[in-house]
Amino acid sequence: MKIALATANSEELYLPLLKRLNIGKYFSIITDVNSCKDGKNSSEIYDKIAAFFRVNKDETLIFEDMLTAQKTAYKAGYIVIGVYDKNSVVNILDNQKYSHLYIDNFKSFIKQVK
């Protein structure tokens, strides 16, 4: 399974976290919105990753907690798994609207996939 990280955070925030948790090795590619003109308001960040992996949009799962990013990926044709985050949710119905599946946590995703 190929895995990527596309974050709205800057390197100063995510690189120390990846190092501290020793999880950077699990990602084939890591990119942030600073490499994209319109951040997550455009599908550019997801398109770059899909191109890197040479996969189609309908073969790509995007896990997102931010409504703007969910909407962007959904409208671009990606499979969106909305992830609940109390700090970013304003209206859960909007988050669900732009998600093919909406989860409270990753354990619930694993249960649903099985």
HELIX and SHEET records of a PDB file:
HELIX    1   1 GLU A   11  LEU A   21  1                                  11    
HELIX    2   2 GLY A   24  TYR A   26  5                                   3    
HELIX    3   3 VAL A   33  SER A   35  5                                   3    
HELIX    4   4 GLY A   39  ASN A   41  5                                   3    
HELIX    5   5 GLU A   44  PHE A   53  1                                  10    
HELIX    6   6 LYS A   57  GLU A   59  5                                   3    
HELIX    7   7 LEU A   67  LYS A   75  1                                   9    
HELIX    8   8 ILE A   92  LYS A   97  1                                   6    
HELIX    9   9 PHE A  106  VAL A  113  1                                   8    
SHEET    1   A 2 ALA A   4  THR A   7  0                                        
SHEET    2   A 2 ILE A  29  ASP A  32  1                                        
SHEET    1   B 3 LEU A  61  GLU A  64  0                                        
SHEET    2   B 3 ILE A  79  VAL A  83  1                                        
SHEET    3   B 3 LEU A 101  ILE A 103  1                                        
END                                                                             
